[in-house]
């Protein structure tokens, strides 16, 4: 187990304000894969996650992160917050008045307060020999979490649809984050497996003993992975995917958006079209398809007792690393070509399309302004501009914006400043969100839910890495939810925008179809 730590070192770290430190057990990784590990962990815990990264089939991210058995969970829905934990010290963080029901405590307020209180209890240094993530909060912020960022966007709850068999309102929480003190990390560069837990510096001797036993227990689970019971039922589509808006209806929405642009309300807005189907089984095989067919910078599988989420997002919402903020707006797209020649032609077409360039520039400016709300004055810069990035079914224009986080702000402040991304809302952002509520008929069709929000982690050293929740599918009960969107500007062509919706959804639809056909 490393690093080795004596009482004097622990006291010195405590004097620096740290409460915990990660310790690890290292194994050779040649006996197991991340997929096999996830299967083994799910046999022991309904709550689990797998986070991976891959730019393309030849450029795999260094790490795969897994976790199970969270120590606590935080959910929020329309200002009602639920903290679920057996830990008395975490339960004590809940404010009064509150209502207790078993392991759960429910209270009202802004969920960022309880998230900050939890993270304050687990402050650890970033160690040189450790991977970027060694424990913290993992989960999602739904699009509707904007109600905690901007009070004017706290819209009324949707009403029940006429036929619940045909269409179901998305009942996703505004946010759902799970606290993981133990993580399993695949280091693909070194071909090593790191089993990590966090020890309490104030109780060094007993914590080290507990850590040793916990890491040995996790190792035993992984060594027995080949014998693990079947944790995932095969995925089956029980009905065709249904789009809420037809092409004709969506064209009317585009015309309405252009009217708002002409009036000067907005410059751009992102309109989405939800899809649903009935399904049985697990999304696990859908993730298996996505990680091979649509390699992306953010690939994820998350599960709780009532929800599964999987996807392959190309776009960072915001990343915080040692005080530096990064965001990478993607705006402007083309489908991938059938061959290299067509691909190159489409790339040049995208780089010279005035409509796409205008949209990209607006969203770069919006991202700079958002980041400037929490950055040190004068530190915001466009580090890379108008680069082409390619994925399995689509290519995008991308830029890189970075800044130094102001010393009075934290990861949640940065998330608050940037969520929802301009590339999923529009500009100006608040007015665009109001128009989205109207034109997407959210009062009747249902919330956007997880789509357009954020998925990722906030760790114990103050860092954060979140992607925009796109190119994803999630399942609650026997219902799956899929959604894709298109950026509308005044020059938008209705047929082209409809095709963009299909291009963006294609990777998920293909993964659903392949998983439905059955994997070996």
Secondary structure, DSSP 8 states (H G I E B T S, - for coil): -BS---HHHHHHHHHTT--EEEEEEEEESTT--HHHHHHHHHTT-S-EEEEE-EEETTEE-SEEEEEES-SEEEEEETTEEEEEES-HHHHTTS-SS-EEETTEEEEES-HHHHHHHHHHH------TTS-S-SSEEEEEE-GGGGGGT-GGG--------S-TTT-------SEEEEEESEEEEEETTTTEEEEEEEEEGGGHHHHHHHHHHHHHHHHHHHHTGGG----S---EESS--EESS-HHHHHHHHHHHHHHHHHTS-SEEEEEEEEEEEEES-SHHHHHHHHHHS--SEEEEEE-SSEEEEEEE--EEEEEETTEEEE--EEEEEE--SSHHHHHHHHHHHHT-HHHHHHHHHHHHHHHHHHHTTB-TT--EEEEEEEEEE-SSEEEEEEEEEEEB-TT--HHHHHHHH-S-GGGSEESHHHHHHHHHHHTTHHHH---TTTTSEEEEEETTS-EEEEES-SEEEEETTEEEEEEEEEE-TT--HHHHHHHHHHHHHHHHHHHHHHHH---
